[in-house]
Amino acid sequence: MIRISTILILFLLSKNIFAQKIEIAVQKGHSAEITFVTFNHDGKLLASYGKDNLIKLWHVPTGKEMASFISANQKAVKSIAFSKEDDFLFVLYEDKSIHTWDVATSSLKSTETPSAKIDFPDQKSFLTRDSTFSVFVDRFYLKKQNRKTNSTSYSKVPIDISQNFTSLAVLEKMNQIFGACQDGKVYVYSLNKGKNIKTLGEHLSSVNSICISPTGELIASASDDRSIILRDTKTLKVIKRLFGRSYRFESLTFDHSGTLLAAGDEFGKARIINLASSRFNVSAYQLHEKKISDIKFSNDSRYLFSAGYDDRISTFDLSKEKAITKEKYLNYFNPSDFILKDLHIYREPFAWINTLSISPNDRYLIAGGAWKESVPRRQPQVMWFKDLNSGNVRRI
């Protein structure tokens, strides 16, 4: 059998990486949310699984994608583990079945449960070296508990308690806990006292999986934004970001002359395509922090209006090539918000916009959406109404 070391040598030579230093790696990557990542025994390989039903193998030093397997089970992957010599990849599914993949040949070796016990990583809980304490995630809590007394040493929550912790990783020698959260952040706490060390916010969407390399030098996090971020555990700085070029368009519209086409994607970027150009000239602009749900040209083709899941309505001036206004769809206020701000736990209401429309005379712009707190607060959804001549905004 061809050993994994041989595959690595051939792979590195074929990519000619000795002549260059790669800091950001971009390849095909996952085309859907990444839900699990794990390192091999020396931290040079990384395996990932996504909702595109693909299992991918990455070479950590270069950030290159080495192999891609199509999962042979329709159930979601619960955990992944490497064999001791990194020749095989074991995949545990939610239905408790285990598949074995041959890394060297990128083929499925067996769907039978291995006779030897496989030590699959558990990213929901951690036991300290002396077995005195356990650290685990429980919905929006990250807890440390004394196993002898069953007493809770501390319980941490994210900024937005409506978002749950998804996984954790503990670096005991550096006294660090890393908590991955649905709010797109990684929270770093001290293991001993639970003190907040830092909040890492480079991901654009829910962080689903987090793991530390066996050497303790790197931490990897995987997200719904289809990227994997590698960080230095000492500095907490990003070393590499592994991601694919694919993205989903959420909205499309033509201008009234039919020569311009605007497309809004899931990451808040708008692309304006000039169809009259012989080469289809494309210009890209970051108009929102989250996905663009609807996009419209004004009838005179001077402006491009866009609405997003970031609670914002953007007006883009085509002649100036810049956004001239960004306005909130929902501007909720409550006196208790002052207290929350003083405690540094205030957050904006989670509101989003589903649709956008402009009147035929270019005078009125209307947006409709929803906000998460409307049901518990027994308040209606809002219709956003703007007079473009006067600039007045009403919420109906």
Backbone hydrogen bonds, N-H to C=O, Kabsch-Sander energy under -0.5 kcal/mol:
donor,donor_aa,acceptor,acceptor_aa,energy
6,T,3,R,-0.5
7,I,3,R,-1.6
8,L,4,I,-2.3
9,I,5,S,-2.1
10,L,6,T,-2.4
11,F,7,I,-2.4
12,L,8,L,-2.7
13,L,9,I,-2.4
14,S,10,L,-2.2
15,K,11,F,-1.5
16,N,12,L,-0.9
16,N,13,L,-0.5
17,I,12,L,-1.3
19,A,16,N,-1.0
20,Q,17,I,-1.5
22,I,20,Q,-0.5
23,E,21,K,-0.6
25,A,241,R,-0.7
26,V,24,I,-0.6
27,Q,243,F,-1.8
34,I,223,S,-2.1
35,T,33,E,-0.5
35,T,49,Y,-2.3
36,F,49,Y,-1.5
38,T,47,A,-1.9
40,N,45,L,-1.8
43,G,40,N,-0.6
46,L,58,W,-2.1
47,A,38,T,-2.8
48,S,56,K,-2.4
49,Y,36,F,-2.2
50,G,54,L,-1.7
51,K,33,E,-2.9
53,N,50,G,-1.6
55,I,69,F,-2.9
56,K,48,S,-2.7
56,K,54,L,-0.5
57,L,67,A,-2.5
58,W,46,L,-3.2
59,H,64,K,-3.3
60,V,44,K,-2.4
60,V,58,W,-0.8
62,T,59,H,-0.5
63,G,59,H,-2.5
64,K,59,H,-0.9
66,M,57,L,-3.2
66,M,64,K,-0.5
67,A,57,L,-1.4
69,F,55,I,-3.5
71,S,53,N,-2.6
71,S,69,F,-0.7
78,K,92,L,-3.1
79,S,92,L,-1.7
81,A,90,F,-2.5
83,S,88,F,-2.4
86,D,83,S,-1.5
89,L,101,W,-2.2
90,F,81,A,-3.4
91,V,99,H,-2.6
92,L,79,S,-2.9
92,L,90,F,-0.5
93,Y,91,V,-0.5
93,Y,97,S,-2.5
94,E,76,A,-2.1
96,K,93,Y,-2.1
99,H,91,V,-2.2
100,T,110,S,-3.0
101,W,89,L,-2.7
101,W,99,H,-0.5
102,D,107,S,-3.2
103,V,87,D,-2.4
103,V,101,W,-0.8
104,A,87,D,-0.6
106,S,102,D,-1.1
107,S,102,D,-1.3
109,K,100,T,-2.5
109,K,107,S,-0.6
110,S,100,T,-1.7
120,F,118,I,-1.4
123,Q,121,P,-0.6
126,F,135,V,-2.5
128,T,133,F,-2.5
131,S,128,T,-2.0
134,S,145,Q,-2.4
135,V,126,F,-2.9
136,F,143,K,-2.2
137,V,124,K,-2.0
138,D,141,Y,-2.7
141,Y,138,D,-2.0
142,L,156,K,-2.1
143,K,136,F,-2.7
144,K,154,Y,-2.1
145,Q,134,S,-2.9
146,N,151,S,-3.0
147,R,132,T,-2.8
147,R,145,Q,-0.6
148,K,132,T,-0.5
150,N,146,N,-2.1
153,S,144,K,-2.4
153,S,151,S,-0.6
154,Y,144,K,-1.1
156,K,142,L,-2.9
161,I,159,I,-0.7
163,Q,160,D,-2.0
165,F,139,R,-2.4
166,T,180,A,-2.8
167,S,180,A,-1.0
168,L,123,Q,-2.7
169,A,178,F,-2.0
171,L,176,Q,-2.6
172,E,170,V,-0.7
174,M,171,L,-1.0
175,N,172,E,-1.2
176,Q,171,L,-2.0
177,I,189,Y,-2.8
178,F,169,A,-3.1
179,G,177,I,-0.5
179,G,187,Y,-3.1
180,A,167,S,-2.6
180,A,178,F,-0.6
181,C,185,K,-1.8
182,Q,164,N,-2.5
184,G,181,C,-1.4
186,V,200,L,-2.6
187,Y,179,G,-2.8
187,Y,185,K,-0.5
188,V,198,K,-3.0
189,Y,177,I,-2.5
189,Y,187,Y,-0.5
190,S,195,K,-2.0
191,L,175,N,-1.2
194,G,190,S,-1.5
197,I,188,V,-3.1
198,K,188,V,-1.4
200,L,186,V,-3.2
201,G,199,T,-0.5
203,H,184,G,-0.6
207,V,181,C,-2.6
208,N,206,S,-0.6
208,N,222,A,-2.2
209,S,222,A,-1.4
211,C,220,A,-2.3
213,S,218,L,-2.6
216,G,213,S,-1.9
219,I,231,R,-1.9
220,A,211,C,-2.9
221,S,229,I,-1.9
222,A,209,S,-2.5
223,S,227,S,-1.6
224,D,206,S,-2.9
226,R,223,S,-1.5
228,I,242,L,-2.8
229,I,221,S,-2.4
230,L,240,K,-2.7
231,R,219,I,-2.4
232,D,237,K,-2.2
233,T,217,E,-2.1
236,L,232,D,-2.7
239,I,230,L,-3.3
240,K,230,L,-1.4
242,L,228,I,-3.3
243,F,25,A,-1.2
243,F,241,R,-0.6
244,G,226,R,-0.6
245,R,27,Q,-0.7
246,S,28,K,-0.5
250,E,264,G,-3.1
251,S,264,G,-1.6
253,T,262,A,-1.9
255,D,260,L,-2.1
258,G,255,D,-0.9
261,L,273,I,-2.2
262,A,253,T,-3.0
263,A,271,R,-2.4
264,G,251,S,-2.4
265,D,269,K,-2.4
266,E,248,R,-1.9
268,G,265,D,-1.4
270,A,285,Y,-3.3
271,R,263,A,-2.9
272,I,283,S,-2.9
273,I,261,L,-3.5
273,I,271,R,-0.6
274,N,272,I,-0.5
274,N,281,N,-3.0
275,L,259,T,-2.9
275,L,273,I,-1.0
276,A,259,T,-0.7
277,S,274,N,-0.8
280,F,277,S,-1.4
281,N,274,N,-0.7
283,S,272,I,-2.2
285,Y,270,A,-2.7
287,L,268,G,-1.7
287,L,285,Y,-1.0
288,H,268,G,-2.2
292,I,265,D,-2.2
293,S,291,K,-0.7
293,S,307,A,-1.7
294,D,307,A,-1.5
296,K,305,F,-3.1
298,S,303,Y,-2.5
301,S,298,S,-1.8
304,L,316,F,-2.3
305,F,296,K,-3.5
306,S,314,S,-2.2
307,A,294,D,-2.6
308,G,312,R,-1.8
309,Y,291,K,-2.2
311,D,308,G,-0.8
313,I,327,E,-2.6
314,S,306,S,-2.7
315,T,325,T,-2.5
316,F,304,L,-2.8
316,F,314,S,-0.5
317,D,315,T,-0.5
317,D,322,K,-2.6
318,L,302,R,-2.3
318,L,316,F,-0.7
319,S,302,R,-0.5
321,E,317,D,-1.5
322,K,317,D,-1.3
324,I,315,T,-2.6
325,T,315,T,-1.2
327,E,313,I,-2.6
329,Y,311,D,-1.7
337,D,334,N,-2.5
338,F,335,P,-1.4
339,I,336,S,-0.5
340,L,336,S,-1.8
341,K,337,D,-2.4
342,D,338,F,-2.0
343,L,339,I,-1.8
344,H,341,K,-1.1
345,I,340,L,-2.7
346,Y,340,L,-0.8
351,A,349,P,-1.2
352,W,370,A,-2.6
353,I,308,G,-1.1
354,N,368,G,-2.2
355,T,368,G,-2.0
357,S,366,I,-2.5
359,S,364,Y,-2.5
362,D,359,S,-2.2
365,L,386,K,-2.4
366,I,357,S,-3.0
367,A,384,W,-2.6
368,G,355,T,-2.0
369,G,382,V,-1.1
370,A,352,W,-2.4
372,K,350,F,-2.7
374,S,371,W,-1.5
375,V,372,K,-0.6
377,R,373,E,-1.9
378,R,375,V,-1.1
379,Q,374,S,-2.7
384,W,367,A,-3.1
384,W,382,V,-0.6
385,F,394,R,-3.1
386,K,365,L,-2.7
387,D,392,N,-2.6
388,L,363,R,-3.7
388,L,386,K,-0.8
391,G,387,D,-2.9
394,R,385,F,-3.4
396,I,383,M,-3.0
396,I,394,R,-0.5
